[in-house]
């Protein structure tokens, strides 16, 4: 049984996708009594919802909840933020964090030019953690990777914006549809419906 194994694990740091934690939250015994040594939840790979963060804070009041973002092409986590109760009480969505020190993230328009805070565009990562490209896939590499100011950069295909120093994820460029001339992200519609 998963929860018996967790109980005997002595786990202090939990790293998973948010959906795995949501699945665990369906079990009423998934609380700080089951995992008394747990200090921090680290989430990456999917959207962490305010509802999931709220339930985790209720069941694990001493544990920190940290939201991370970063694709494999940039060696995974390039942003992070500790999720506070104020964030999920005041926001429709949670931030995915602020950029780590040795990298840079900017929001780009369709021509690759940086956009000001608050405007949605493609999340672009610049820094030494960005890979050189896809092995044996020159066409895909040329489409996604480039050099910016002498440093490797990666067009993520993710849509986002900056607000108050934090980055927010809004879906994928390849999940956009055009309705009456307006670009819409299907994931953003899904988020508002849920």
TIVO-2410 file (N, C-alpha, C; in nm, 3 decimals):
# residues 194
REC num residu      c1      c2      c3 atome chaine
REC   1      X   0.084  -0.119   0.000     N      A
REC   1      X   0.000   0.000   0.000    CA      A
REC   1      X   0.089   0.125   0.000     C      A
REC   2      X   0.060   0.219  -0.088     N      A
REC   2      X   0.139   0.341  -0.103    CA      A
REC   2      X   0.149   0.419   0.028     C      A
REC   3      X   0.038   0.436   0.097     N      A
REC   3      X   0.038   0.520   0.216    CA      A
REC   3      X   0.109   0.455   0.334     C      A
REC   4      X   0.110   0.321   0.340     N      A
REC   4      X   0.189   0.253   0.442    CA      A
REC   4      X   0.338   0.274   0.416     C      A
REC   5      X   0.376   0.265   0.287     N      A
REC   5      X   0.516   0.290   0.250    CA      A
REC   5      X   0.557   0.434   0.282     C      A
REC   6      X   0.469   0.529   0.251     N      A
REC   6      X   0.497   0.669   0.282    CA      A
REC   6      X   0.514   0.690   0.431     C      A
REC   7      X   0.428   0.627   0.510     N      A
REC   7      X   0.433   0.643   0.655    CA      A
REC   7      X   0.566   0.598   0.712     C      A
REC   8      X   0.624   0.495   0.655     N      A
REC   8      X   0.752   0.442   0.706    CA      A
REC   8      X   0.874   0.506   0.640     C      A
REC   9      X   0.851   0.599   0.549     N      A
REC   9      X   0.962   0.655   0.470    CA      A
REC   9      X   1.046   0.758   0.545     C      A
REC  10      X   0.988   0.829   0.639     N      A
REC  10      X   1.060   0.937   0.707    CA      A
REC  10      X   1.088   1.054   0.614     C      A
REC  11      X   1.013   1.065   0.508     N      A
REC  11      X   1.036   1.166   0.404    CA      A
REC  11      X   1.034   1.309   0.460     C      A
REC  12      X   1.132   1.389   0.416     N      A
REC  12      X   1.140   1.529   0.455    CA      A
REC  12      X   1.112   1.622   0.338     C      A
REC  13      X   1.150   1.578   0.216     N      A
REC  13      X   1.131   1.660   0.096    CA      A
REC  13      X   1.050   1.579  -0.004     C      A
REC  14      X   0.937   1.634  -0.044     N      A
REC  14      X   0.847   1.570  -0.140    CA      A
REC  14      X   0.867   1.639  -0.275     C      A
REC  15      X   0.900   1.563  -0.379     N      A
REC  15      X   0.914   1.617  -0.513    CA      A
REC  15      X   0.826   1.536  -0.607     C      A
REC  16      X   0.729   1.604  -0.671     N      A
REC  16      X   0.641   1.534  -0.763    CA      A
REC  16      X   0.569   1.635  -0.851     C      A
REC  17      X   0.485   1.581  -0.938     N      A
REC  17      X   0.392   1.667  -1.011    CA      A
REC  17      X   0.277   1.701  -0.917     C      A
REC  18      X   0.210   1.813  -0.940     N      A
REC  18      X   0.093   1.846  -0.857    CA      A
REC  18      X  -0.017   1.741  -0.866     C      A
REC  19      X  -0.036   1.678  -0.982     N      A
REC  19      X  -0.144   1.580  -0.995    CA      A
REC  19      X  -0.123   1.458  -0.906     C      A
REC  20      X   0.004   1.421  -0.881     N      A
REC  20      X   0.029   1.309  -0.789    CA      A
REC  20      X  -0.014   1.347  -0.647     C      A
REC  21      X   0.017   1.470  -0.606     N      A
REC  21      X  -0.026   1.516  -0.473    CA      A
REC  21      X  -0.179   1.524  -0.466     C      A
REC  22      X  -0.243   1.569  -0.576     N      A
REC  22      X  -0.390   1.573  -0.578    CA      A
REC  22      X  -0.448   1.433  -0.558     C      A
REC  23      X  -0.387   1.334  -0.622     N      A
REC  23      X  -0.431   1.196  -0.605    CA      A
REC  23      X  -0.416   1.154  -0.459     C      A
REC  24      X  -0.304   1.188  -0.398     N      A
REC  24      X  -0.282   1.152  -0.258    CA      A
REC  24      X  -0.381   1.222  -0.165     C      A
REC  25      X  -0.421   1.344  -0.200     N      A
REC  25      X  -0.516   1.418  -0.117    CA      A
REC  25      X  -0.654   1.352  -0.112     C      A
REC  26      X  -0.683   1.262  -0.204     N      A
REC  26      X  -0.810   1.189  -0.198    CA      A
REC  26      X  -0.814   1.093  -0.079     C      A
REC  27      X  -0.698   1.059  -0.027     N      A
REC  27      X  -0.687   0.972   0.090    CA      A
REC  27      X  -0.691   1.058   0.216     C      A
REC  28      X  -0.795   1.041   0.301     N      A
REC  28      X  -0.809   1.126   0.421    CA      A
REC  28      X  -0.690   1.121   0.517     C      A
REC  29      X  -0.614   1.011   0.517     N      A
REC  29      X  -0.501   0.999   0.610    CA      A
REC  29      X  -0.374   1.068   0.557     C      A
REC  30      X  -0.381   1.125   0.437     N      A
REC  30      X  -0.265   1.196   0.381    CA      A
REC  30      X  -0.256   1.331   0.450     C      A
REC  31      X  -0.190   1.333   0.567     N      A
REC  31      X  -0.178   1.452   0.651    CA      A
REC  31      X  -0.040   1.453   0.716     C      A
REC  32      X  -0.016   1.555   0.797     N      A
REC  32      X   0.112   1.564   0.867    CA      A
REC  32      X   0.128   1.451   0.969     C      A
REC  33      X   0.020   1.385   1.010     N      A
REC  33      X   0.033   1.269   1.099    CA      A
REC  33      X   0.095   1.151   1.026     C      A
REC  34      X   0.066   1.139   0.896     N      A
REC  34      X   0.124   1.033   0.814    CA      A
REC  34      X   0.271   1.061   0.785     C      A
REC  35      X   0.303   1.188   0.762     N      A
REC  35      X   0.439   1.230   0.727    CA      A
REC  35      X   0.487   1.341   0.821     C      A
REC  36      X   0.514   1.310   0.947     N      A
REC  36      X   0.547   1.414   1.044    CA      A
REC  36      X   0.679   1.487   1.018     C      A
REC  37      X   0.772   1.425   0.945     N      A
REC  37      X   0.902   1.487   0.919    CA      A
REC  37      X   0.901   1.574   0.793     C      A
REC  38      X   0.790   1.575   0.719     N      A
REC  38      X   0.785   1.647   0.591    CA      A
REC  38      X   0.802   1.797   0.613     C      A
REC  39      X   0.901   1.854   0.543     N      A
REC  39      X   0.932   1.997   0.557    CA      A
REC  39      X   0.893   2.079   0.435     C      A
REC  40      X   0.899   2.016   0.316     N      A
REC  40      X   0.876   2.095   0.195    CA      A
REC  40      X   0.820   2.008   0.083     C      A
REC  41      X   0.725   2.065   0.010     N      A
REC  41      X   0.675   2.008  -0.115    CA      A
REC  41      X   0.739   2.086  -0.229     C      A
REC  42      X   0.797   2.016  -0.327     N      A
REC  42      X   0.851   2.078  -0.447    CA      A
REC  42      X   0.769   2.028  -0.565     C      A
REC  43      X   0.707   2.120  -0.639     N      A
REC  43      X   0.622   2.082  -0.751    CA      A
REC  43      X   0.675   2.139  -0.882     C      A
REC  44      X   0.676   2.053  -0.985     N      A
REC  44      X   0.722   2.093  -1.117    CA      A
REC  44      X   0.656   2.001  -1.219     C      A
REC  45      X   0.652   2.045  -1.344     N      A
REC  45      X   0.605   1.959  -1.451    CA      A
REC  45      X   0.460   1.979  -1.491     C      A
REC  46      X   0.382   2.041  -1.405     N      A
REC  46      X   0.240   2.067  -1.431    CA      A
REC  46      X   0.200   2.193  -1.356     C      A
REC  47      X   0.080   2.240  -1.383     N      A
REC  47      X   0.027   2.358  -1.314    CA      A
REC  47      X  -0.015   2.318  -1.173     C      A
REC  48      X   0.033   2.393  -1.075     N      A
REC  48      X  -0.011   2.379  -0.936    CA      A
REC  48      X  -0.130   2.471  -0.917     C      A
REC  49      X  -0.245   2.414  -0.881     N      A
REC  49      X  -0.365   2.496  -0.865    CA      A
REC  49      X  -0.373   2.554  -0.724     C      A
REC  50      X  -0.440   2.669  -0.710     N      A
REC  50      X  -0.461   2.725  -0.576    CA      A
REC  50      X  -0.533   2.628  -0.483     C      A
REC  51      X  -0.627   2.551  -0.538     N      A
REC  51      X  -0.702   2.455  -0.456    CA      A
REC  51      X  -0.610   2.348  -0.397     C      A
REC  52      X  -0.519   2.295  -0.478     N      A
REC  52      X  -0.425   2.194  -0.429    CA      A
REC  52      X  -0.334   2.253  -0.322     C      A
REC  53      X  -0.283   2.373  -0.346     N      A
REC  53      X  -0.197   2.440  -0.247    CA      A
REC  53      X  -0.272   2.462  -0.117     C      A
REC  54      X  -0.396   2.505  -0.125     N      A
REC  54      X  -0.478   2.530  -0.005    CA      A
REC  54      X  -0.496   2.400   0.075     C      A
REC  55      X  -0.531   2.291   0.007     N      A
REC  55      X  -0.551   2.164   0.078    CA      A
REC  55      X  -0.421   2.114   0.141     C      A
REC  56      X  -0.310   2.132   0.072     N      A
REC  56      X  -0.182   2.088   0.129    CA      A
REC  56      X  -0.145   2.171   0.253     C      A
REC  57      X  -0.169   2.303   0.247     N      A
REC  57      X  -0.140   2.386   0.364    CA      A
REC  57      X  -0.229   2.346   0.482     C      A
REC  58      X  -0.353   2.310   0.453     N      A
REC  58      X  -0.444   2.268   0.562    CA      A
REC  58      X  -0.398   2.138   0.625     C      A
REC  59      X  -0.354   2.043   0.543     N      A
REC  59      X  -0.315   1.911   0.594    CA      A
REC  59      X  -0.171   1.905   0.645     C      A
REC  60      X  -0.087   1.991   0.592     N      A
REC  60      X   0.055   1.994   0.630    CA      A
REC  60      X   0.093   2.138   0.667     C      A
REC  61      X   0.041   2.190   0.779     N      A
REC  61      X   0.061   2.332   0.811    CA      A
REC  61      X   0.206   2.375   0.833     C      A
REC  62      X   0.295   2.281   0.865     N      A
REC  62      X   0.435   2.316   0.888    CA      A
REC  62      X   0.521   2.307   0.762     C      A
REC  63      X   0.470   2.245   0.657     N      A
REC  63      X   0.549   2.223   0.536    CA      A
REC  63      X   0.538   2.342   0.441     C      A
REC  64      X   0.651   2.376   0.378     N      A
REC  64      X   0.652   2.478   0.275    CA      A
REC  64      X   0.605   2.415   0.144     C      A
REC  65      X   0.543   2.497   0.059     N      A
REC  65      X   0.504   2.453  -0.074    CA      A
REC  65      X   0.579   2.541  -0.173     C      A
REC  66      X   0.660   2.478  -0.259     N      A
REC  66      X   0.742   2.552  -0.354    CA      A
REC  66      X   0.702   2.511  -0.495     C      A
REC  67      X   0.670   2.611  -0.577     N      A
REC  67      X   0.634   2.589  -0.716    CA      A
REC  67      X   0.756   2.618  -0.802     C      A
REC  68      X   0.788   2.525  -0.892     N      A
REC  68      X   0.905   2.537  -0.979    CA      A
REC  68      X   0.860   2.533  -1.125     C      A
REC  69      X   0.943   2.587  -1.213     N      A
REC  69      X   0.915   2.581  -1.356    CA      A
REC  69      X   1.046   2.566  -1.432     C      A
REC  70      X   1.041   2.490  -1.537     N      A
REC  70      X   1.155   2.480  -1.626    CA      A
REC  70      X   1.148   2.354  -1.709     C      A
REC  71      X   1.167   2.368  -1.839     N      A
REC  71      X   1.164   2.251  -1.926    CA      A
REC  71      X   1.296   2.174  -1.921     C      A
REC  72      X   1.291   2.050  -1.967     N      A
REC  72      X   1.410   1.966  -1.976    CA      A
REC  72      X   1.521   2.035  -2.055     C      A
REC  73      X   1.482   2.108  -2.160     N      A
REC  73      X   1.580   2.174  -2.247    CA      A
REC  73      X   1.661   2.281  -2.174     C      A
REC  74      X   1.616   2.323  -2.057     N      A
REC  74      X   1.691   2.420  -1.977    CA      A
REC  74      X   1.731   2.359  -1.842     C      A
REC  75      X   1.747   2.228  -1.840     N      A
REC  75      X   1.785   2.152  -1.721    CA      A
REC  75      X   1.684   2.173  -1.608     C      A
REC  76      X   1.560   2.168  -1.644     N      A
REC  76      X   1.443   2.171  -1.558    CA      A
REC  76      X   1.429   2.302  -1.482     C      A
REC  77      X   1.431   2.303  -1.350     N      A
REC  77      X   1.386   2.418  -1.272    CA      A
REC  77      X   1.473   2.542  -1.291     C      A
REC  78      X   1.415   2.644  -1.353     N      A
REC  78      X   1.484   2.772  -1.370    CA      A
REC  78      X   1.413   2.883  -1.292     C      A
REC  79      X   1.293   2.853  -1.240     N      A
REC  79      X   1.224   2.949  -1.153    CA      A
REC  79      X   1.175   2.876  -1.029     C      A
REC  80      X   1.149   2.952  -0.925     N      A
REC  80      X   1.089   2.896  -0.804    CA      A
REC  80      X   1.024   3.006  -0.723     C      A
REC  81      X   0.924   2.964  -0.645     N      A
REC  81      X   0.858   3.055  -0.553    CA      A
REC  81      X   0.793   2.973  -0.442     C      A
REC  82      X   0.805   3.019  -0.318     N      A
REC  82      X   0.731   2.957  -0.209    CA      A
REC  82      X   0.588   3.009  -0.215     C      A
REC  83      X   0.493   2.918  -0.219     N      A
REC  83      X   0.352   2.956  -0.227    CA      A
REC  83      X   0.301   2.986  -0.087     C      A
REC  84      X   0.253   3.108  -0.070     N      A
REC  84      X   0.198   3.151   0.058    CA      A
REC  84      X   0.046   3.151   0.052     C      A
REC  85      X  -0.015   3.156   0.167     N      A
REC  85      X  -0.162   3.159   0.173    CA      A
REC  85      X  -0.218   3.282   0.102     C      A
REC  86      X  -0.149   3.394   0.110     N      A
REC  86      X  -0.194   3.514   0.040    CA      A
REC  86      X  -0.201   3.491  -0.110     C      A
REC  87      X  -0.108   3.414  -0.164     N      A
REC  87      X  -0.106   3.390  -0.308    CA      A
REC  87      X  -0.229   3.314  -0.355     C      A
REC  88      X  -0.267   3.210  -0.284     N      A
REC  88      X  -0.382   3.135  -0.333    CA      A
REC  88      X  -0.514   3.194  -0.288     C      A
REC  89      X  -0.513   3.286  -0.195     N      A
REC  89      X  -0.638   3.354  -0.157    CA      A
REC  89      X  -0.667   3.472  -0.249     C      A
REC  90      X  -0.563   3.533  -0.306     N      A
REC  90      X  -0.582   3.654  -0.386    CA      A
REC  90      X  -0.565   3.634  -0.536     C      A
REC  91      X  -0.519   3.521  -0.579     N      A
REC  91      X  -0.487   3.501  -0.720    CA      A
REC  91      X  -0.578   3.395  -0.781     C      A
REC  92      X  -0.611   3.414  -0.908     N      A
REC  92      X  -0.681   3.310  -0.982    CA      A
REC  92      X  -0.587   3.199  -1.022     C      A
REC  93      X  -0.458   3.231  -1.030     N      A
REC  93      X  -0.355   3.132  -1.063    CA      A
REC  93      X  -0.232   3.163  -0.979     C      A
REC  94      X  -0.150   3.062  -0.960     N      A
REC  94      X  -0.029   3.078  -0.880    CA      A
REC  94      X   0.089   3.113  -0.970     C      A
REC  95      X   0.182   3.193  -0.918     N      A
REC  95      X   0.304   3.221  -0.996    CA      A
REC  95      X   0.390   3.095  -1.005     C      A
REC  96      X   0.473   3.090  -1.109     N      A
REC  96      X   0.568   2.980  -1.120    CA      A
REC  96      X   0.707   3.023  -1.075     C      A
REC  97      X   0.718   3.146  -1.028     N      A
REC  97      X   0.840   3.186  -0.961    CA      A
REC  97      X   0.916   3.299  -1.026     C      A
REC  98      X   1.032   3.324  -0.966     N      A
REC  98      X   1.128   3.422  -1.016    CA      A
REC  98      X   1.247   3.343  -1.068     C      A
REC  99      X   1.315   3.397  -1.165     N      A
REC  99      X   1.425   3.327  -1.232    CA      A
REC  99      X   1.546   3.313  -1.139     C      A
REC 100      X   1.613   3.196  -1.151     N      A
REC 100      X   1.734   3.175  -1.072    CA      A
REC 100      X   1.844   3.270  -1.119     C      A
REC 101      X   1.947   3.285  -1.038     N      A
REC 101      X   2.049   3.388  -1.060    CA      A
REC 101      X   2.129   3.374  -1.188     C      A
REC 102      X   2.163   3.252  -1.229     N      A
REC 102      X   2.251   3.239  -1.345    CA      A
REC 102      X   2.174   3.221  -1.476     C      A
REC 103      X   2.049   3.262  -1.478     N      A
REC 103      X   1.968   3.252  -1.600    CA      A
REC 103      X   1.888   3.381  -1.616     C      A
REC 104      X   1.826   3.394  -1.732     N      A
REC 104      X   1.740   3.508  -1.759    CA      A
REC 104      X   1.618   3.456  -1.834     C      A
REC 105      X   1.504   3.511  -1.800     N      A
REC 105      X   1.381   3.476  -1.871    CA      A
REC 105      X   1.318   3.604  -1.919     C      A
REC 106      X   1.276   3.604  -2.045     N      A
REC 106      X   1.198   3.717  -2.093    CA      A
REC 106      X   1.077   3.665  -2.168     C      A
REC 107      X   0.976   3.749  -2.175     N      A
REC 107      X   0.854   3.719  -2.247    CA      A
REC 107      X   0.868   3.783  -2.385     C      A
REC 108      X   0.854   3.701  -2.490     N      A
REC 108      X   0.879   3.749  -2.626    CA      A
REC 108      X   0.750   3.757  -2.707     C      A
REC 109      X   0.744   3.857  -2.794     N      A
REC 109      X   0.634   3.865  -2.889    CA      A
REC 109      X   0.660   3.766  -3.003     C      A
REC 110      X   0.573   3.763  -3.103     N      A
REC 110      X   0.587   3.664  -3.211    CA      A
REC 110      X   0.713   3.684  -3.294     C      A
REC 111      X   0.777   3.801  -3.283     N      A
REC 111      X   0.901   3.827  -3.354    CA      A
REC 111      X   1.025   3.807  -3.267     C      A
REC 112      X   1.004   3.762  -3.142     N      A
REC 112      X   1.115   3.736  -3.051    CA      A
REC 112      X   1.161   3.856  -2.971     C      A
REC 113      X   1.087   3.968  -2.979     N      A
REC 113      X   1.124   4.088  -2.905    CA      A
REC 113      X   1.063   4.086  -2.764     C      A
REC 114      X   1.139   4.130  -2.664     N      A
REC 114      X   1.088   4.130  -2.527    CA      A
REC 114      X   0.964   4.217  -2.510     C      A
REC 115      X   0.872   4.168  -2.428     N      A
REC 115      X   0.748   4.240  -2.399    CA      A
REC 115      X   0.755   4.296  -2.257     C      A
REC 116      X   0.682   4.405  -2.230     N      A
REC 116      X   0.681   4.460  -2.094    CA      A
REC 116      X   0.599   4.373  -1.998     C      A
REC 117      X   0.617   4.397  -1.869     N      A
REC 117      X   0.541   4.325  -1.767    CA      A
REC 117      X   0.391   4.335  -1.795     C      A
REC 118      X   0.322   4.224  -1.770     N      A
REC 118      X   0.177   4.221  -1.786    CA      A
REC 118      X   0.130   4.173  -1.923     C      A
REC 119      X   0.220   4.177  -2.023     N      A
REC 119      X   0.179   4.133  -2.157    CA      A
REC 119      X   0.217   3.987  -2.178     C      A
REC 120      X   0.125   3.911  -2.238     N      A
REC 120      X   0.148   3.769  -2.263    CA      A
REC 120      X   0.230   3.748  -2.389     C      A
REC 121      X   0.318   3.648  -2.380     N      A
REC 121      X   0.399   3.610  -2.494    CA      A
REC 121      X   0.468   3.478  -2.464     C      A
REC 122      X   0.567   3.444  -2.547     N      A
REC 122      X   0.638   3.318  -2.530    CA      A
REC 122      X   0.747   3.332  -2.424     C      A
REC 123      X   0.749   3.237  -2.332     N      A
REC 123      X   0.854   3.233  -2.230    CA      A
REC 123      X   0.983   3.187  -2.298     C      A
REC 124      X   1.087   3.270  -2.286     N      A
REC 124      X   1.216   3.241  -2.348    CA      A
REC 124      X   1.322   3.240  -2.238     C      A
REC 125      X   1.402   3.135  -2.235     N      A
REC 125      X   1.503   3.117  -2.131    CA      A
REC 125      X   1.642   3.136  -2.190     C      A
REC 126      X   1.726   3.213  -2.121     N      A
REC 126      X   1.863   3.240  -2.165    CA      A
REC 126      X   1.957   3.205  -2.049     C      A
REC 127      X   2.060   3.128  -2.078     N      A
REC 127      X   2.157   3.099  -1.972    CA      A
REC 127      X   2.234   2.971  -1.996     C      A
REC 128      X   2.331   2.945  -1.909     N      A
REC 128      X   2.420   2.829  -1.927    CA      A
REC 128      X   2.351   2.695  -1.909     C      A
REC 129      X   2.233   2.691  -1.846     N      A
REC 129      X   2.164   2.563  -1.829    CA      A
REC 129      X   2.088   2.521  -1.954     C      A
REC 130      X   2.075   2.613  -2.052     N      A
REC 130      X   2.006   2.579  -2.176    CA      A
REC 130      X   2.093   2.483  -2.257     C      A
REC 131      X   2.031   2.376  -2.305     N      A
REC 131      X   2.107   2.276  -2.381    CA      A
REC 131      X   2.147   2.330  -2.518     C      A
REC 132      X   2.229   2.254  -2.588     N      A
REC 132      X   2.274   2.295  -2.721    CA      A
REC 132      X   2.170   2.263  -2.828     C      A
REC 133      X   2.074   2.179  -2.796     N      A
REC 133      X   1.971   2.144  -2.893    CA      A
REC 133      X   1.931   1.999  -2.880     C      A
REC 134      X   1.859   1.953  -2.980     N      A
REC 134      X   1.810   1.816  -2.984    CA      A
REC 134      X   1.906   1.730  -3.067     C      A
REC 135      X   1.954   1.623  -3.010     N      A
REC 135      X   2.050   1.536  -3.076    CA      A
REC 135      X   1.989   1.477  -3.204     C      A
REC 136      X   2.054   1.503  -3.316     N      A
REC 136      X   2.011   1.450  -3.444    CA      A
REC 136      X   1.887   1.515  -3.501     C      A
REC 137      X   1.844   1.627  -3.445     N      A
REC 137      X   1.722   1.694  -3.491    CA      A
REC 137      X   1.753   1.840  -3.523     C      A
REC 138      X   1.823   1.862  -3.633     N      A
REC 138      X   1.866   1.998  -3.670    CA      A
REC 138      X   1.749   2.093  -3.691     C      A
REC 139      X   1.644   2.048  -3.756     N      A
REC 139      X   1.530   2.135  -3.785    CA      A
REC 139      X   1.463   2.182  -3.657     C      A
REC 140      X   1.438   2.088  -3.565     N      A
REC 140      X   1.378   2.125  -3.436    CA      A
REC 140      X   1.470   2.215  -3.356     C      A
REC 141      X   1.599   2.187  -3.360     N      A
REC 141      X   1.697   2.269  -3.287    CA      A
REC 141      X   1.696   2.412  -3.337     C      A
REC 142      X   1.698   2.431  -3.469     N      A
REC 142      X   1.698   2.567  -3.526    CA      A
REC 142      X   1.571   2.643  -3.492     C      A
REC 143      X   1.461   2.572  -3.478     N      A
REC 143      X   1.333   2.637  -3.447    CA      A
REC 143      X   1.329   2.686  -3.301     C      A
REC 144      X   1.387   2.610  -3.209     N      A
REC 144      X   1.372   2.640  -3.067    CA      A
REC 144      X   1.493   2.704  -3.000     C      A
REC 145      X   1.613   2.677  -3.050     N      A
REC 145      X   1.735   2.724  -2.983    CA      A
REC 145      X   1.803   2.833  -3.065     C      A
REC 146      X   1.864   2.929  -2.994     N      A
REC 146      X   1.938   3.036  -3.061    CA      A
REC 146      X   2.037   3.095  -2.962     C      A
REC 147      X   2.120   3.187  -3.010     N      A
REC 147      X   2.216   3.256  -2.924    CA      A
REC 147      X   2.168   3.399  -2.904     C      A
REC 148      X   2.161   3.442  -2.779     N      A
REC 148      X   2.123   3.579  -2.746    CA      A
REC 148      X   2.236   3.642  -2.666     C      A
REC 149      X   2.295   3.746  -2.720     N      A
REC 149      X   2.406   3.815  -2.653    CA      A
REC 149      X   2.517   3.718  -2.612     C      A
REC 150      X   2.547   3.622  -2.700     N      A
REC 150      X   2.656   3.528  -2.676    CA      A
REC 150      X   2.622   3.412  -2.585     C      A
REC 151      X   2.495   3.399  -2.543     N      A
REC 151      X   2.454   3.295  -2.449    CA      A
REC 151      X   2.343   3.211  -2.514     C      A
REC 152      X   2.344   3.080  -2.485     N      A
REC 152      X   2.240   2.992  -2.538    CA      A
REC 152      X   2.102   3.032  -2.488     C      A
REC 153      X   2.002   3.024  -2.577     N      A
REC 153      X   1.865   3.062  -2.543    CA      A
REC 153      X   1.768   2.959  -2.601     C      A
REC 154      X   1.651   2.950  -2.539     N      A
REC 154      X   1.551   2.849  -2.578    CA      A
REC 154      X   1.411   2.910  -2.579     C      A
REC 155      X   1.343   2.895  -2.693     N      A
REC 155      X   1.203   2.933  -2.704    CA      A
REC 155      X   1.121   2.815  -2.653     C      A
REC 156      X   1.052   2.832  -2.541     N      A
REC 156      X   0.987   2.719  -2.475    CA      A
REC 156      X   0.859   2.673  -2.541     C      A
REC 157      X   0.792   2.762  -2.613     N      A
REC 157      X   0.659   2.729  -2.664    CA      A
REC 157      X   0.552   2.748  -2.558     C      A
REC 158      X   0.593   2.790  -2.438     N      A
REC 158      X   0.499   2.818  -2.330    CA      A
REC 158      X   0.459   2.964  -2.333     C      A
REC 159      X   0.334   2.991  -2.303     N      A
REC 159      X   0.283   3.127  -2.296    CA      A
REC 159      X   0.285   3.172  -2.150     C      A
REC 160      X   0.328   3.295  -2.128     N      A
REC 160      X   0.329   3.346  -1.992    CA      A
REC 160      X   0.338   3.497  -1.989     C      A
REC 161      X   0.342   3.550  -1.868     N      A
REC 161      X   0.360   3.694  -1.847    CA      A
REC 161      X   0.427   3.715  -1.713     C      A
REC 162      X   0.480   3.835  -1.693     N      A
REC 162      X   0.541   3.875  -1.566    CA      A
REC 162      X   0.449   3.972  -1.493     C      A
REC 163      X   0.447   3.957  -1.362     N      A
REC 163      X   0.370   4.051  -1.280    CA      A
REC 163      X   0.435   4.054  -1.141     C      A
REC 164      X   0.467   4.174  -1.094     N      A
REC 164      X   0.525   4.193  -0.961    CA      A
REC 164      X   0.647   4.104  -0.936     C      A
REC 165      X   0.732   4.089  -1.038     N      A
REC 165      X   0.856   4.013  -1.024    CA      A
REC 165      X   0.841   3.863  -1.042     C      A
REC 166      X   0.720   3.815  -1.060     N      A
REC 166      X   0.697   3.672  -1.077    CA      A
REC 166      X   0.652   3.640  -1.218     C      A
REC 167      X   0.684   3.519  -1.258     N      A
REC 167      X   0.642   3.467  -1.387    CA      A
REC 167      X   0.515   3.384  -1.368     C      A
REC 168      X   0.423   3.397  -1.464     N      A
REC 168      X   0.298   3.321  -1.462    CA      A
REC 168      X   0.287   3.242  -1.592     C      A
REC 169      X   0.247   3.118  -1.580     N      A
REC 169      X   0.230   3.030  -1.696    CA      A
REC 169      X   0.085   3.035  -1.742     C      A
REC 170      X   0.065   3.044  -1.874     N      A
REC 170      X  -0.069   3.056  -1.929    CA      A
REC 170      X  -0.105   2.950  -2.032     C      A
REC 171      X  -0.020   2.851  -2.053     N      A
REC 171      X  -0.051   2.746  -2.149    CA      A
REC 171      X   0.057   2.734  -2.255     C      A
REC 172      X   0.023   2.666  -2.363     N      A
REC 172      X   0.118   2.639  -2.471    CA      A
REC 172      X   0.079   2.715  -2.597     C      A
REC 173      X   0.179   2.761  -2.671     N      A
REC 173      X   0.152   2.826  -2.800    CA      A
REC 173      X   0.081   2.730  -2.895     C      A
REC 174      X   0.119   2.602  -2.889     N      A
REC 174      X   0.058   2.507  -2.981    CA      A
REC 174      X  -0.082   2.465  -2.938     C      A
REC 175      X  -0.132   2.517  -2.825     N      A
REC 175      X  -0.270   2.494  -2.784    CA      A
REC 175      X  -0.354   2.618  -2.804     C      A
REC 176      X  -0.302   2.716  -2.877     N      A
REC 176      X  -0.377   2.838  -2.905    CA      A
REC 176      X  -0.471   2.816  -3.021     C      A
REC 177      X  -0.586   2.880  -3.013     N      A
REC 177      X  -0.679   2.882  -3.124    CA      A
REC 177      X  -0.713   3.028  -3.151     C      A
REC 178      X  -0.756   3.055  -3.273     N      A
REC 178      X  -0.800   3.190  -3.308    CA      A
REC 178      X  -0.951   3.190  -3.323     C      A
REC 179      X  -1.018   3.276  -3.248     N      A
REC 179      X  -1.163   3.289  -3.255    CA      A
REC 179      X  -1.194   3.435  -3.288     C      A
REC 180      X  -1.256   3.458  -3.401     N      A
REC 180      X  -1.289   3.593  -3.448    CA      A
REC 180      X  -1.167   3.686  -3.445     C      A
REC 181      X  -1.050   3.630  -3.480     N      A
REC 181      X  -0.928   3.709  -3.488    CA      A
REC 181      X  -0.851   3.723  -3.358     C      A
REC 182      X  -0.905   3.670  -3.248     N      A
REC 182      X  -0.838   3.679  -3.118    CA      A
REC 182      X  -0.771   3.547  -3.085     C      A
REC 183      X  -0.645   3.554  -3.039     N      A
REC 183      X  -0.575   3.433  -2.996    CA      A
REC 183      X  -0.623   3.396  -2.855     C      A
REC 184      X  -0.656   3.270  -2.837     N      A
REC 184      X  -0.701   3.221  -2.707    CA      A
REC 184      X  -0.624   3.094  -2.673     C      A
REC 185      X  -0.584   3.081  -2.548     N      A
REC 185      X  -0.516   2.962  -2.500    CA      A
REC 185      X  -0.620   2.869  -2.440     C      A
REC 186      X  -0.629   2.747  -2.492     N      A
REC 186      X  -0.727   2.651  -2.442    CA      A
REC 186      X  -0.705   2.619  -2.295     C      A
REC 187      X  -0.579   2.614  -2.252     N      A
REC 187      X  -0.550   2.585  -2.111    CA      A
REC 187      X  -0.599   2.697  -2.020     C      A
REC 188      X  -0.595   2.822  -2.067     N      A
REC 188      X  -0.646   2.933  -1.987    CA      A
REC 188      X  -0.797   2.923  -1.973     C      A
REC 189      X  -0.865   2.886  -2.080     N      A
REC 189      X  -1.010   2.867  -2.073    CA      A
REC 189      X  -1.042   2.755  -1.975     C      A
REC 190      X  -0.968   2.644  -1.985     N      A
REC 190      X  -0.988   2.531  -1.896    CA      A
REC 190      X  -0.967   2.572  -1.749     C      A
REC 191      X  -0.863   2.653  -1.724     N      A
REC 191      X  -0.834   2.701  -1.589    CA      A
REC 191      X  -0.953   2.781  -1.533     C      A
REC 192      X  -1.007   2.872  -1.613     N      A
REC 192      X  -1.117   2.955  -1.565    CA      A
REC 192      X  -1.244   2.874  -1.546     C      A
REC 193      X  -1.266   2.774  -1.629     N      A
REC 193      X  -1.384   2.688  -1.612    CA      A
REC 193      X  -1.374   2.604  -1.485     C      A
REC 194      X  -1.253   2.557  -1.455     N      A
REC 194      X  -1.238   2.473  -1.335    CA      A
REC 194      X  -1.240   2.558  -1.209     C      A
***
